[in-house]
Amino acid sequence: MARSRNFGYMRIALFCCLFIAGIAAAFSQEGKVVYHGTERIDLKIESLSSRIDTTEMEGYRIQLFFGTDMNNAEEVKARFASLYPEWTRQIYMPYTQPYWRVRVGNFYSQLEAQPMLKQLAADFGNVFLVKDKIVRPPLPETRF
């Protein structure tokens, strides 16, 4: 009787070991996706992606000046460029008759703009964050 009980435990232990080994083998496999596209599919993807405007998006800029005098706007722009030369490519002077604006930056969120807003408030006084179309940074090119 003791012999048959030991044999039963051995069978259960063997079954558990094989079950665990099978589970481990099943989850250790690597998956790989292979794209076998046709020329027609590639042309359709290209035509759809060419219609998407990837240069502008909704975001935020910091407004330094708002007024009717273009010379004052140019002075604010020049002062900003001299204080922050690394930001000269992100200075914008939109004109909507009769007002000039000097705006800087391309920020995705209000949170991202806060450190620069505080710094500019110390240098320029009355500055504020405005919602605007911003220039999206270039996307890395991907291939299928």
C-alpha positions, 0 to 999 in steps of 0.5 A: 500500500505504501508503494502505491501511495509513493507511486501516486505522489511521483506521478503528480510531481512528474505531471507538475514538472512537465506542466510548468516546463510546458508553460515556460516554453510557451511564454518564452517564444519570441514573436516577429511581424513581417510586412509583405505589402504590395505596391498598391498598399504602399501607394495608398499609405503614401497618399494618405500620409501626404494629406496629413499636415505634420508641420503645425499643431495646437500648442502654446506660445509666450506673448511678450508684446501686444500693440500697434507700434511696429518699432516697439515690437521690433525692439522687444524682439531684438531684446529677447534675441539678445537675452536668449540667442538660443531661442531666435528661431522661435520668435514670431511677430504676427500682425493682425491689423492694427496689432503687432504681437511678439510671441516666442516658443513652441510648447506642447502644454502649459506645464512645459511652458511654465519655467520659461514663462517665469523666467521671461516674467522677470525679464519682461514684466507683463508676459502671458501664455497664449494658445496658438498654432505651433511648429511641430518638430520634424518626425524621424523617418520610418520605413516598413 
